[in-house]
Amino acid sequence: MRPWRISTSILALLIFALGRAPALAGDSLVGTVRDVKSADLVTLDYGAGSYPIRLAGIEVPREGPIAQQARDFVVRLVLGKQARMRFEGRNEQGEMVSILLTADPAPGIKNVNLELVRAGLARRQKGYDFKYGELAAAEREAQEKRLGVWATGQAQ
């Protein structure tokens, strides 16, 4: 066999193997948000299928007015729109735990996880933060302004 055929074959096998590899933390995927089940669980359709995406690092109320406000907030940001998820890992339910980013640069790309915390519609998970402490800073800001879950001075 000629050397260029060998290298082409090796390259094709490598590309095939990488395509079959599981997603790793930091991988990202772009798609359209087709469903918002709750403020921290959306369905991302990437064309060849869809994934349930659990927003990483946040805790949202499960019921009550704040839960509904948080879900409505996420609907306005991403439902029916292009979004990018940055994979962090999988949880016990098999959901992809990810950071969700709006994909439209015109109004400015937004980190949905961070925006929920900044608006007081979610709390930061204990011990979890982004690289530069953005979640902790956003949570402090919401607490100081007494927004959402911090409106009464205590987390609900």
C-alpha positions as CSV (number, residue, x, y, z in Angstrom):
1,M,0.0,0.0,0.0
2,R,1.2,3.5,-0.7
3,P,2.1,5.8,2.3
4,W,-0.7,8.3,1.4
5,R,-3.3,5.6,1.4
6,I,-2.1,4.4,4.8
7,S,-2.3,7.9,6.3
8,T,-5.7,8.5,4.8
9,S,-7.0,5.2,6.2
10,I,-5.6,6.1,9.6
11,L,-7.1,9.5,9.5
12,A,-10.5,8.1,8.5
13,L,-10.4,5.6,11.4
14,L,-9.5,8.4,13.8
15,I,-12.3,10.6,12.6
16,F,-14.8,7.6,12.9
17,A,-13.5,6.8,16.5
18,L,-13.8,10.4,17.6
19,G,-17.4,10.6,16.3
20,R,-18.3,7.5,18.4
21,A,-16.6,8.8,21.6
22,P,-18.8,9.9,24.5
23,A,-19.2,13.6,25.1
24,L,-16.5,15.0,27.4
25,A,-16.7,18.0,29.8
26,G,-16.2,21.2,27.8
27,D,-17.7,19.7,24.6
28,S,-20.4,21.9,23.1
29,L,-23.4,21.4,20.8
30,V,-25.6,23.9,19.0
31,G,-29.3,23.3,18.5
32,T,-32.8,24.7,18.9
33,V,-34.5,24.6,22.3
34,R,-37.8,22.8,21.6
35,D,-39.2,22.5,25.1
36,V,-38.8,24.1,28.5
37,K,-40.0,21.6,31.1
38,S,-38.8,23.8,34.0
39,A,-36.4,26.6,34.5
40,D,-33.5,24.2,34.8
41,L,-34.5,21.5,32.3
42,V,-34.8,22.1,28.5
43,T,-34.8,19.9,25.4
44,L,-32.2,20.8,22.8
45,D,-32.8,19.5,19.3
46,Y,-29.5,19.3,17.4
47,G,-31.0,18.0,14.1
48,A,-30.1,14.3,14.4
49,G,-31.9,14.0,17.7
50,S,-32.5,15.8,21.0
51,Y,-31.1,15.8,24.5
52,P,-32.6,16.8,27.8
53,I,-30.3,19.5,29.2
54,R,-30.2,20.2,33.0
55,L,-28.7,23.6,33.7
56,A,-25.5,23.2,35.7
57,G,-24.8,24.8,39.1
58,I,-28.2,26.2,39.9
59,E,-31.2,25.3,42.0
60,V,-34.6,26.6,41.1
61,P,-37.8,26.5,43.1
62,R,-40.0,23.5,42.0
63,E,-43.3,25.2,42.6
64,G,-44.9,28.5,43.4
65,P,-44.8,31.9,41.7
66,I,-40.9,32.1,41.6
67,A,-40.8,28.7,39.8
68,Q,-43.3,29.9,37.2
69,Q,-41.4,33.2,36.8
70,A,-38.1,31.3,36.3
71,R,-39.6,29.1,33.7
72,D,-41.2,32.0,31.9
73,F,-37.8,33.8,32.0
74,V,-36.1,30.8,30.3
75,V,-38.9,30.5,27.7
76,R,-38.3,34.1,26.7
77,L,-34.6,33.6,26.4
78,V,-34.4,30.4,24.5
79,L,-37.6,28.6,23.5
80,G,-37.7,28.1,19.7
81,K,-34.2,29.7,19.4
82,Q,-30.7,28.5,18.7
83,A,-28.7,27.8,21.8
84,R,-25.3,26.3,22.6
85,M,-24.9,23.9,25.5
86,R,-21.5,23.4,27.0
87,F,-21.4,19.9,28.5
88,E,-20.3,19.5,32.2
89,G,-21.3,15.9,32.8
90,R,-24.3,13.6,33.2
91,N,-26.5,13.2,36.3
92,E,-28.1,10.0,37.6
93,Q,-31.2,10.4,35.3
94,G,-28.9,10.5,32.2
95,E,-29.5,14.2,31.6
96,M,-26.7,16.2,30.1
97,V,-25.7,18.7,32.8
98,S,-24.6,21.8,30.9
99,I,-24.2,25.5,30.7
100,L,-26.7,26.9,28.3
101,L,-25.8,29.9,26.2
102,T,-28.1,31.9,23.9
103,A,-26.6,31.7,20.4
104,D,-27.7,35.1,18.9
105,P,-24.8,37.6,19.1
106,A,-27.1,40.5,18.0
107,P,-28.6,41.2,21.5
108,G,-25.5,39.6,23.1
109,I,-24.9,36.0,24.0
110,K,-26.2,35.2,27.5
111,N,-25.4,32.5,29.9
112,V,-28.9,31.3,30.9
113,N,-27.7,29.6,34.1
114,L,-26.0,32.9,35.2
115,E,-28.9,35.1,34.2
116,L,-31.4,33.0,36.3
117,V,-29.2,33.5,39.4
118,R,-28.6,37.2,38.6
119,A,-32.4,37.7,38.4
120,G,-33.0,36.0,41.7
121,L,-34.9,33.2,40.1
122,A,-32.4,30.5,41.1
123,R,-29.8,29.9,43.7
124,R,-26.3,28.8,43.2
125,Q,-25.7,25.1,44.1
126,K,-23.6,24.8,47.2
127,G,-19.9,24.4,46.4
128,Y,-20.5,25.1,42.6
129,D,-19.3,28.1,40.7
130,F,-17.9,29.0,37.3
131,K,-14.2,29.6,36.8
132,Y,-14.2,33.2,37.8
133,G,-16.8,33.1,40.5
134,E,-19.6,34.6,38.4
135,L,-22.4,32.6,40.0
136,A,-21.4,33.7,43.5
137,A,-21.2,37.3,42.4
138,A,-24.6,37.1,40.6
139,E,-26.1,35.6,43.7
140,R,-24.7,38.3,46.0
141,E,-26.1,40.9,43.5
142,A,-29.6,39.4,43.6
143,Q,-29.5,39.1,47.4
144,E,-28.5,42.8,47.8
145,K,-31.3,43.9,45.4
146,R,-33.7,41.4,47.1
147,L,-34.8,39.9,43.9
148,G,-36.9,36.8,43.4
149,V,-36.1,34.1,46.0
150,W,-34.2,36.8,48.0
151,A,-37.2,39.2,48.1
152,T,-38.1,38.5,51.8
153,G,-34.4,38.6,52.9
154,Q,-34.3,34.8,53.1
155,A,-34.1,32.1,50.5
156,Q,-37.5,30.5,50.0
